[in-house]
Amino acid sequence: MIVITGATGSIGSELCRLLAADNTPCRAIYRKESQQPFFDALELEAVRADFDDIDSMRRAMQDCTNLFLLTAPDQRHVEREIVMIRLAVESGVQHIVKVSTANTNQSSALAYARSHAQIDHYLRGQPIDWTILRPTGFMQNFIEYAHPIGKGILPHMLGDGQISYIDLRDIALVARHVLTQPGHANATYYLTGPAALTVSDVAAELTAGLGHPVRAVNQSEADTRQALIYAGLDAWYTDALIEQFRIGANGGEIDTTGEVARLTGRAPRTLRQFVRDYKNQFTNQ
């Protein structure tokens, strides 16, 4: 039995779909009653639990052998995931698959790179099998810019920096594989898309896929910060994203790997495929 945290998020929900289609025994964790119909439609076992309620999380892990660990990065990120790892060990879970980030480093200026590094380090020291997935930037993040893209503008502060963007559906595919197949204990996998792209490259693919011109417009850090705050992000996450953009502008996520294809047997999705598959989400704004 696989227990899935982050089951209502983008990666977790896709993983739930994949496991449900395979009839793999799993148990999804959700927080809000309104989220339950999604799992009912998949005919997937799901339990309501909360990270702030340790007993509810302990019950959710009962009789489970594998844990998919993914929580939102924030100021309690380290505390929350370390508690989950401890509960997993106490509950007899045998294998944890954790989603981390590509540029994890305990001395990083990037807040969630530091927090992931601390959690990864803690996990490696526990008496349990683990697999750490380290993906680059998600293609799906561009959907957040659907409104300006609809007006022909893709704002950014990456300059000519290149990033090997990955489709989060491929992260879910890798997670399904390492959760259900042997041979991945104590391994770290760096997951990327098939090519390193500038934001101008992304704009060109959006232009081709959406059928109207989209132009990449480099904006200042101040304008980017203002836009993120206006979008409702708190100061911690805003600062983290600004630093992430700086890293990308300096080529910090340019490398590509063949891990997705090696692990799943299929090539990672291209940005062109992503735009085609998500066209409605860009145009229905």
BELRA-V719439 format. One record per pair of residues at least 24 apart in sequence whose ideal C-beta (glycine too) atoms are under 7 Angstrom apart, sorted by the first residue. I is the first residue (numbers start at 1). J is the second residue. Records with the same first field share a line. If there is no record, write none. Layout:
I=J, J
//
This chain:
1=25, 26, 27, 63, 64, 65
2=26, 64, 66, 68, 179
3=27, 29, 60, 61, 64, 67
4=28, 29, 68
5=29, 68, 69, 70, 71, 84
6=70, 71
8=35
9=70
10=140, 168
11=70, 99, 168, 171, 172
12=70
13=38
14=168, 169, 172
15=68, 172, 175, 176
16=42, 44
17=42
18=172, 173, 176
19=176
20=44
24=180
27=60, 64
29=60
51=80
54=83
57=84, 87
58=87, 91
61=87, 88, 91, 93
62=91
64=93
65=93, 94, 95
66=93, 94, 95, 97, 179
67=93, 96
68=97, 175, 179
69=96, 97, 98
70=99
73=112, 115
74=236, 237
75=236
77=112, 115
78=115, 118, 119
81=119
82=119, 122
85=122, 123, 126
88=128
89=126, 127, 128
93=128
94=128, 129
95=129, 185
96=123, 128, 130
97=131, 133, 175, 178, 179
98=123, 130, 132, 133
99=133, 171
100=132, 133, 134
101=134
102=134, 135, 136, 190, 253
103=247, 252, 253
104=134
109=243
110=240, 243, 244, 247
111=236, 239, 240
112=240
129=185, 186
130=186
131=178, 184, 187
132=188
133=171, 174, 175, 189, 191
134=188, 189, 190, 191
135=166, 171, 191
136=163, 164, 165, 166, 192, 253
137=163, 165, 253
138=165, 166, 168
139=165, 166, 167, 193, 271, 274
140=168
142=202
143=278, 281, 282
146=281, 282, 285
147=285
149=206, 214, 282
150=285
152=212, 213, 214, 215
153=215, 217
154=199, 202, 203, 206, 214, 215, 216, 217
155=217, 219
156=199, 216, 218, 219
157=218, 219, 221, 224, 245, 249
158=199, 245, 248, 249
159=218, 249
160=198
161=198, 248, 249, 250, 251
162=196, 197, 198, 251, 254
163=196, 197, 248, 253
164=192, 193, 195, 196, 253, 254, 255, 256
165=193, 197, 271
166=191, 192, 193, 268
167=193, 268, 269, 274
169=269
170=260, 268, 269
173=264
174=260, 263, 264
177=263, 264
189=259, 263
190=257, 259
191=259, 260
192=255, 256, 257
193=268
194=256, 267, 268, 270
195=256
196=254, 256
197=271
202=271
205=271, 272, 275
206=275
209=272, 275, 276, 279
210=275, 279, 282, 283
//
